[in-house]
Amino acid sequence: MPDAGGLTQARPGAVLREQRLARGWALAEVSARTGLPISTLSKVENDKISLTYDKLARLSQGLEIDISRLFGG
């Protein structure tokens, strides 16, 4: 989604939810695949927190997607 400057904002939570639902996974499955707590994943999906690069990398590996997809790429 473009911001006031016309740049696209990263929405890793939206990508997480889309990928998780497409696979029929519960947050517990993503947690098991990434090592990230369910509570953290829930907060990411609901845009309550941002993740560090390390955690974004773990998320992309667990979802088996390129990390750039988490940034709308």
FIRO-754217 format. One line per field, with one value per atom (N, C-alpha, C): residue number from 1; chain; atom name; z, x, y. Coordinates in steps of 0.1 Angstrom, whole numbers, plus 5000, padded with zeros to 4 digits. Atoms other than C-alpha are relative to their C-alpha. Example, Ala and Ser with C-alpha at 12.3 -4.5 7.8 and 13.67 -1.06 7.14 Angstrom:
<atoms>
i: [1_1_1_2_2_2]
ch: [A_A_A_A_A_A]
at: [N_CA_C_N_CA_C]
pz: [5000_5078_5000_5000_5071_5008]
px: [5009_5123_5009_4991_5137_4992]
py: [4988_4955_5012_4989_4989_5011]
</atoms>
This chain:
<atoms>
i: [1_1_1_2_2_2_3_3_3_4_4_4_5_5_5_6_6_6_7_7_7_8_8_8_9_9_9_10_10_10_11_11_11_12_12_12_13_13_13_14_14_14_15_15_15_16_16_16_17_17_17_18_18_18_19_19_19_20_20_20_21_21_21_22_22_22_23_23_23_24_24_24_25_25_25_26_26_26_27_27_27_28_28_28_29_29_29_30_30_30_31_31_31_32_32_32_33_33_33_34_34_34_35_35_35_36_36_36_37_37_37_38_38_38_39_39_39_40_40_40_41_41_41_42_42_42_43_43_43_44_44_44_45_45_45_46_46_46_47_47_47_48_48_48_49_49_49_50_50_50_51_51_51_52_52_52_53_53_53_54_54_54_55_55_55_56_56_56_57_57_57_58_58_58_59_59_59_60_60_60_61_61_61_62_62_62_63_63_63_64_64_64_65_65_65_66_66_66_67_67_67_68_68_68_69_69_69_70_70_70_71_71_71_72_72_72_73_73_73]
ch: [A_A_A_A_A_A_A_A_A_A_A_A_A_A_A_A_A_A_A_A_A_A_A_A_A_A_A_A_A_A_A_A_A_A_A_A_A_A_A_A_A_A_A_A_A_A_A_A_A_A_A_A_A_A_A_A_A_A_A_A_A_A_A_A_A_A_A_A_A_A_A_A_A_A_A_A_A_A_A_A_A_A_A_A_A_A_A_A_A_A_A_A_A_A_A_A_A_A_A_A_A_A_A_A_A_A_A_A_A_A_A_A_A_A_A_A_A_A_A_A_A_A_A_A_A_A_A_A_A_A_A_A_A_A_A_A_A_A_A_A_A_A_A_A_A_A_A_A_A_A_A_A_A_A_A_A_A_A_A_A_A_A_A_A_A_A_A_A_A_A_A_A_A_A_A_A_A_A_A_A_A_A_A_A_A_A_A_A_A_A_A_A_A_A_A_A_A_A_A_A_A_A_A_A_A_A_A_A_A_A_A_A_A_A_A_A_A_A_A]
at: [N_CA_C_N_CA_C_N_CA_C_N_CA_C_N_CA_C_N_CA_C_N_CA_C_N_CA_C_N_CA_C_N_CA_C_N_CA_C_N_CA_C_N_CA_C_N_CA_C_N_CA_C_N_CA_C_N_CA_C_N_CA_C_N_CA_C_N_CA_C_N_CA_C_N_CA_C_N_CA_C_N_CA_C_N_CA_C_N_CA_C_N_CA_C_N_CA_C_N_CA_C_N_CA_C_N_CA_C_N_CA_C_N_CA_C_N_CA_C_N_CA_C_N_CA_C_N_CA_C_N_CA_C_N_CA_C_N_CA_C_N_CA_C_N_CA_C_N_CA_C_N_CA_C_N_CA_C_N_CA_C_N_CA_C_N_CA_C_N_CA_C_N_CA_C_N_CA_C_N_CA_C_N_CA_C_N_CA_C_N_CA_C_N_CA_C_N_CA_C_N_CA_C_N_CA_C_N_CA_C_N_CA_C_N_CA_C_N_CA_C_N_CA_C_N_CA_C_N_CA_C_N_CA_C_N_CA_C_N_CA_C_N_CA_C_N_CA_C_N_CA_C_N_CA_C]
pz: [5000_5000_5000_5001_4990_5012_4989_5017_4993_5005_5013_4990_5009_4994_4987_5011_4969_5001_4998_4983_5006_4995_4991_5014_4987_5027_5001_4998_5037_5009_4992_5051_5002_4999_5062_5007_4993_5085_4990_5010_5055_4992_5007_5036_5008_4991_5066_5000_4999_5069_4987_5014_5031_4998_5003_5029_5010_4990_5061_4997_5003_5051_4987_5012_5016_5002_4997_5031_5010_4990_5057_5013_4988_5085_5011_4988_5120_5004_4995_5138_5006_4993_5157_4990_5010_5125_4995_5004_5114_5012_4988_5150_5000_5000_5147_4989_5011_5113_5001_4999_5123_5013_4987_5160_5007_4994_5166_5008_4991_5194_4992_5006_5183_5003_4996_5202_4991_5009_5181_4986_5013_5149_4999_4999_5159_4999_5000_5166_4987_5013_5133_4990_5009_5114_5002_4997_5132_5000_5001_5126_5013_4986_5163_5003_4998_5161_4986_5012_5135_5004_4997_5132_4996_5004_5131_4987_5013_5099_5003_4996_5117_5000_4999_5125_4986_5013_5090_4992_5007_5076_5004_4995_5098_4995_5005_5087_4986_5015_5050_4998_5001_5055_5004_4995_5075_4990_5010_5048_4987_5012_5021_4989_5010_5003_5000_5001_4992_5010_4990_5019_4994_5006_4994_4999_5000_4993_5013_4988_5029_4999_5002_5016_4988_5011_4988_4987_5012_4963_4993]
px: [5008_5000_5009_4991_5015_4998_5001_5023_4999_5001_5021_5010_4990_5053_5000_5002_5041_5008_4993_5063_4991_5007_5050_5005_4996_5049_5001_4999_5061_4989_5010_5033_5002_4997_5048_4989_5011_5018_4990_5010_4995_5005_4994_5018_5000_5001_5021_4986_5013_4984_4995_5003_4979_5006_4993_5005_4996_5004_4994_4986_5013_4958_4999_5000_4966_5005_4995_4984_4992_5009_4957_5007_4992_4982_4994_5003_4973_5013_4988_4997_5010_4992_5010_5009_4991_5023_5011_4990_5041_5010_4991_5055_5010_4991_5069_5010_4991_5084_5010_4991_5100_5007_4995_5107_4995_5005_5088_4987_5012_5062_4987_5013_5025_4996_5004_5019_5007_4993_5046_4994_5005_5032_4986_5013_4997_5001_4997_5010_5005_4995_5028_4988_5011_4996_4991_5010_4976_5007_4992_5003_5002_4997_5010_5014_4986_5047_5007_4992_5075_5011_4990_5101_5014_4986_5139_5003_4996_5157_5001_4998_5167_4987_5013_5131_4992_5006_5119_5006_4993_5145_4995_5005_5133_4986_5014_5097_5000_5000_5106_5005_4995_5125_4988_5010_5096_4988_5010_5071_5004_4994_5095_4997_5002_5092_5013_4989_5118_4997_5002_5123_4994_5006_5114_4985_5015_5078_4994_5005_5075_4999_4999_5082_4992_5008_5057_5007_4993_5083_4996]
py: [4988_5000_5012_4988_5034_5009_4990_5059_5014_4986_5097_5004_4998_5097_4992_5009_5071_4987_5012_5044_4989_5012_5009_4996_5004_5000_4984_5015_4965_4996_5005_4944_4985_5015_4911_4993_5007_4904_4995_5004_4904_4988_5011_4881_4988_5012_4858_4994_5005_4855_4994_5005_4850_4986_5012_4823_4989_5010_4806_4994_5005_4804_4992_5007_4793_4985_5014_4763_4993_5007_4756_4998_5002_4761_5009_4992_4773_5007_4993_4797_4991_5010_4767_4993_5006_4752_5009_4990_4784_5001_4999_4786_4988_5012_4750_5001_4999_4758_5011_4988_4791_5002_4998_4788_5013_4987_4821_4996_5003_4821_5004_4998_4819_5015_4987_4852_5011_4990_4870_4999_5002_4856_5007_4993_4868_5015_4985_4903_5005_4996_4904_5000_5001_4893_5012_4989_4921_5013_4987_4948_5006_4994_4952_5001_5000_4946_4999_5002_4947_4989_5011_4919_5005_4997_4922_4992_5008_4910_4986_5014_4878_4992_5006_4870_4999_5000_4880_4988_5010_4856_4986_5012_4828_4997_5001_4835_4996_5003_4834_4986_5014_4801_4990_5009_4786_4999_4999_4797_4995_5004_4786_5010_4990_4819_5009_4990_4845_5011_4990_4871_5013_4988_4899_4999_5001_4886_5006_4994_4898_5015_4985_4933_5004_4997_4931_4998_5003_4920_4987]
</atoms>
